[in-house]
Amino acid sequence: MLVMTLDAVPQSLRGELTRWLVPIGRTAFVGQVSAEVRERLWVLVTSRAGDGQIVMAWSTRGEPGYNLRIHRVDESVLVDLDGVPLLAVKDAAWREADERFALQTRLSESESTDIDT
């Protein structure tokens, strides 16, 4: 299962995604695609998103059973908390949790990030 949310992206990109995924709202898409198609869709949406924000979640084997990728999500950061991928909002509580639990961020927010390979 693949879920993708797109915010502030061109309407044509949303239309193009409907070839592979089903829209379940203005900004959310869901579908069942192969890993290769998932990777190609990621390249497509990140190359055409402009300043838009993208979050992609898909099911994987093992714990916790899903994985995440983000693109240009400035107010949040993707972290790995004991093997669980989380999207954390960068605020005062985030700074406190980061200091307390030494949360591991993957890449800078200006880059697309991925916790699973």
C-alpha positions as CSV (number, residue, x, y, z in Angstrom):
1,M,0.0,0.0,0.0
2,L,1.2,3.5,-0.9
3,V,-0.1,6.7,0.4
4,M,1.1,10.1,-0.9
5,T,0.1,13.6,0.2
6,L,0.9,16.6,-2.0
7,D,0.5,20.2,-0.8
8,A,0.9,23.2,-3.1
9,V,1.9,21.3,-6.2
10,P,0.7,22.0,-9.7
11,Q,-2.8,20.6,-10.5
12,S,-1.3,18.8,-13.6
13,L,0.9,16.7,-11.3
14,R,-2.2,15.6,-9.3
15,G,-3.9,14.7,-12.5
16,E,-0.9,12.7,-13.7
17,L,-0.8,10.8,-10.4
18,T,-4.3,9.5,-11.0
19,R,-2.8,7.2,-13.7
20,W,-1.3,5.1,-10.9
21,L,-3.0,6.1,-7.6
22,V,-6.6,6.9,-6.5
23,P,-7.3,10.3,-5.1
24,I,-8.9,10.2,-1.7
25,G,-9.1,13.9,-1.2
26,R,-7.7,17.1,-2.7
27,T,-4.2,16.3,-1.5
28,A,-4.1,12.6,-0.8
29,F,-3.6,9.6,-3.1
30,V,-3.5,5.8,-2.3
31,G,-2.7,2.7,-4.3
32,Q,-0.9,-0.6,-4.5
33,V,2.2,-0.4,-6.7
34,S,5.5,-2.2,-7.0
35,A,8.7,-0.9,-5.5
36,E,9.9,0.1,-8.9
37,V,6.8,2.1,-9.7
38,R,6.9,3.7,-6.2
39,E,10.5,4.9,-6.9
40,R,9.6,6.2,-10.3
41,L,6.6,8.0,-8.9
42,W,8.8,9.6,-6.2
43,V,11.2,10.9,-8.9
44,L,8.2,12.2,-10.9
45,V,6.5,14.1,-8.1
46,T,9.7,15.5,-6.6
47,S,10.9,16.7,-10.0
48,R,7.6,18.4,-10.8
49,A,6.5,19.6,-7.3
50,G,8.1,23.0,-7.5
51,D,7.9,24.5,-4.0
52,G,5.2,22.0,-3.0
53,Q,5.5,19.6,-0.1
54,I,5.2,15.8,-0.4
55,V,4.9,13.0,2.2
56,M,5.0,9.4,1.0
57,A,4.2,6.4,3.2
58,W,4.2,2.8,2.2
59,S,3.9,-0.6,3.8
60,T,7.1,-2.7,4.4
61,R,7.9,-6.0,6.0
62,G,9.0,-6.0,9.6
63,E,8.4,-3.5,12.3
64,P,6.7,-1.0,12.3
65,G,5.3,-2.1,8.9
66,Y,5.6,1.2,7.1
67,N,8.2,3.7,5.9
68,L,8.2,7.4,5.2
69,R,9.8,9.9,2.8
70,I,9.4,13.7,2.8
71,H,10.2,16.4,0.3
72,R,10.3,20.1,1.2
73,V,8.4,19.7,4.5
74,D,10.0,22.7,6.2
75,E,8.1,22.7,9.5
76,S,8.8,19.0,10.2
77,V,11.7,16.6,10.3
78,L,11.8,12.8,9.6
79,V,13.3,10.9,12.5
80,D,14.1,7.3,13.4
81,L,13.0,6.6,17.0
82,D,14.2,3.1,17.8
83,G,13.4,1.8,14.3
84,V,10.1,3.6,14.0
85,P,10.0,6.4,11.3
86,L,8.2,9.5,12.6
87,L,7.4,12.9,11.2
88,A,8.2,15.3,14.0
89,V,7.1,18.9,14.1
90,K,10.1,21.2,14.8
91,D,9.0,23.3,17.8
92,A,10.0,23.7,21.4
93,A,8.8,20.2,22.3
94,W,10.9,18.9,19.4
95,R,14.0,20.5,20.7
96,E,13.4,19.1,24.2
97,A,12.8,15.6,22.8
98,D,15.8,15.8,20.6
99,E,18.0,16.7,23.6
100,R,16.4,14.1,25.8
101,F,16.3,11.2,23.4
102,A,19.0,12.1,20.9
103,L,16.6,11.7,18.0
104,Q,18.4,10.9,14.8
105,T,17.5,13.0,11.7
106,R,18.4,11.6,8.4
107,L,19.1,14.4,5.9
108,S,18.7,18.2,5.8
109,E,15.1,19.3,5.1
110,S,16.1,20.9,1.8
111,E,16.7,17.4,0.5
112,S,14.3,14.5,0.0
113,T,14.6,12.1,2.9
114,D,14.0,8.4,3.2
115,I,14.4,6.2,6.3
116,D,14.3,2.9,4.4
117,T,16.5,1.7,1.6
